[in-house]
Amino acid sequence: MPHPPATQPTSVSGGGPGAAGPLQGPWRLPRAHAPLTAHTLHGLHPVHGGQLGRDKAPQVVGLMEPENRWQNCKSLVPAPPLPPLAPQMKNEEMRVAYLSHGLQHLRRVVLPSPVRHVAHQPLARTLVALDAASTLHFLQEDGTYRGCRQAPAPATGLLYAAQVDRFVAWGEWALQVLDGGLRPLSRVQSAQPIRCGAYSERLNRVVTAGPGNLTLWDFRYGARSLQCRAAVCEGLSPQDVFSHLALDAGSAAPQRCFACCDSGAAAFDLSAGKLLSFQKELHSRAITDITYCEAIGSAVTASRDTTIKAWDEDWHVQTVFVGHTAPVVAVTAYPQRPLLFSASQDGTIRTWNLNTVDQVDQVHVAEPVEALETQSASLVISLSGPSLNFWKISKLYCLHTPLGSPAVRLRCVDLRALGDFPVRVLCVCRDGSVRLLEAESGRPCSTLALERPGQAHEVDYCLPLETLFVLTERGDLLRVNAAVDPMAVKKSTLAGAWDSRPGCLLLYSHTVDAAAAHSTWLRVAESKGLRKPWQKLPLPMQDKNRYLVILGHQSGFLSVVEWFSGRVQYTVAAHGPMPVTALAEYPTQTCVISAGADLTVKMWRLFPYAEECLLPLLCFSCSCPATHVCALGETLAVAFQDPETVTYSVVFYNLVRQTRMEHSPEDDAQDSITGLCHCPNLKLFASASRDGSVKIWDARNRLLRHLKLNSIPESLAFANPRGDLLVGIERHLYLIHHSKYLPSYYKMKVGTAAPPGAPGHGRPPSPCCSRQAAGAVWQTLCGRCVARLGGSASSASPGRRLPFPLWTRSPPLRFCQAPTAGRPEPRAAGGDALRAVGF
């Protein structure tokens, strides 16, 4: 008896988390409680201080307190308790995990002789491999070797009949029936030579083919024997040698069988036992393999001419896949999705998507592949001489909706915490078009088509007003009505209206009245667009919500634009004379973040009801230009990239503790960063790069997951509070479900979190309940906690008024402002010099 072969499993190990440290060098900021002087303000102010030096220490205006007083008080409405998690389990889960989309190599098994066929026994979860020495080898689905046995008779092929639990082995002139334990039951001679075989589970019939024939066999005598039902020879010649078979697995009757012969292929009716069609010269060279793809209802052939072709019923070519650089030797179809796997002598196994008609994955192999077999929905086996290679089909992402053009920018607008708003996804495509989609279904809501040179460069969306602002490539600013499909341009401000061409756009939403925002949206949606009021209402009757359009210019200035007219209402020097490279909102602290090519990042306090609405608050320098900025809580995430120094990194800054958190250089991206987004519910960040990766970070800048997409992600956005990710790949929008990549700790957080819009999700508790709870909590506080809240232990009493309401989740930034010469301070609301900026 042959000795069992050696197995060579592959393994993947993960790296450790990144490190965090205090700010060094130019990032050493003054202490937060240090008194702010006019000189400190003068050092940051763009008008008086000029351009910030790259090597100068950053100046601070009104820094946040080093430890926010409110954050010492936990929520009065406790969240559902998480299941207990041992520290060692959590640490293990938080280690970096590398996940890949597509084929993942599981194991390599080497047999004594070259492998001929592999049969799959699904119920027993067993694989039986037949080698050239007529030895049967038993393996588990994961490739674990179980043993071997000599076949009862010499055989060149093997298949499994699932309906009757029988194996059928064949030689050139005979077939042998074996039971589920591979014990011989019967042997039958064939009048026609046999080269290949297949089993029709629908008809419970064995099909064999060879030179000039296709023969059908039925089971008889309790499935203990085979009987020839029909031999199809009409229309065929002995020179037509069929080498591979593929069965139509669809439900349509009659069932068809496809067989390839030299450079042609034939179709047979298995129910009637007749030849349907025979087409030659489908390829310029010999066909090496044939399969049937149920997802598109087509036969697919692979050829030595390096191409793969899909055919309709009349043998008219539907799709041609080109990419292999050497003859294609094997092709197989994925059983549940429109995917094909092909192997070539160029040393690659490639994955093709039949819907998108492009290559979605490619893996390199060390041995030339002779055959590919898809044994289940998650297992592919490649045959290479005496070697069996087991591949797992990993599906990190799935098609969400086709776009027709790559999505270069994505943004998910989710206002369900404020009311019953729909969730929209804003897509900016490379062809210049802008699309609004339903986040859950991917169904398009409205579309804006723009032509060169007026294609969209930057876009932002205001859901309560159903208005889109588009900054075009030539510098025009468009106000677009998004309540209709297709969208309608309502106002266009040409590039000549600006002193300097704008390059960045931000639409800041200051929402203080959620009910008013929802009623405004209902009114705008019903009237199919926003209408300008005919007269200005008195200040007490005006909407308290404000929506501001902010532009970043090539000259380094920031400007605030009036909503309806498009004229500039306020301008402030920010990064001059270098251009502004990124803008982001920081709504929890009513701030705006700007980054410029002067290698600085600045935070601005926003006064939404004032004309002079931007006041510098914080500034720090950096060594590379910042291209993406994202703020969440105390953490500011900044993506830096400099192709000259091959720097593509994501750095986190804690704005309260004034520290910088970095990670290991091995965790940096290898190419341009195309997206940076955050999930407030899970306190996670995600970044995408053109190196084909999506990386998940926690708030401490520790890499949790490295997702290898085997394709280039053009854009990235979180789709919902659960952590589902939308990623733009090629010409489509794909979804990465949170269960595919989240650690178990975060999955439990998702399972115990309140649904969006539910009480306690994104909204503070009602004032009545909050005051009652505040009194009870105040009585239980110890003296140290009371002192930290701004009082003293002796004055702690239920009747004492708190410094600020306990139900306030995040108080606004506190800052001190000293008088600055030559610059008036913003006056209170209602003053002569004050008017609402924006709408």
Secondary structure, DSSP 8 states (H G I E B T S, - for coil): ------EEE----------EE---GGG----TTS---HHHHHHH-HHHH-S--TTS---BSS---SS-SGGGS--SS---------HHHHHHHTS-EEEESEEEEEEEEE-SS-EEEEEEETTTTEEEEEETTSEEEEEETT--EEEEEE-SS--SEEEEETTTTEEEEE-SSEEEEE-TT--EEEEEE-SS--SEEEEETTTTEEEEEEBTEEEEEEEETTTTEEEEEEEE-TT--TT-B--EEEE--SSSSS-EEEEEETTEEEEEETTTTEEEEEE--SSSS-EEEEEEETTTTEEEEEETTSEEEEE-TTS-EEEEEE--SS-EEEEEE-SSSSEEEEEETTSEEEEEETTTTEEEEEEE-SS---EEEEEETTEEEEEETTEEEEEEEE---EEEEE-SS-EEEEEEE--TTTSS---EEEEEETTS-EEEEETTT--EEEEE---TTS-EEEEEEETTTTEEEEEETTS-EEEEE-SSSS-EEEEEE-GGGSSS-EEEEEEEEE-S-HHHHHHHHHHHHHTTS----SS---GGGS-S-EEEEEEEETTSEEEEE-TTT--EEEEEESSTTS-EEEEEEEGGGTEEEEEETTTEEEEEEE-TTSSS-EEEEEEEE-SS-EEEEEEETTEEEEEEEETTTTEEEEEEEETTTTEEE---GGGS-SS-EEEEEEETTTTEEEEEETTTEEEEEETT--EEEEEE-SS-EEEEEE-STT--EEEEETTEEEEE-GGGT--HHHHHHHHHS--TTSTTSSS---HHHHHHHHHHHHHH--HHHHHHTTS-STT--TTS--SS-TT-SS----------TT------TT-TT------
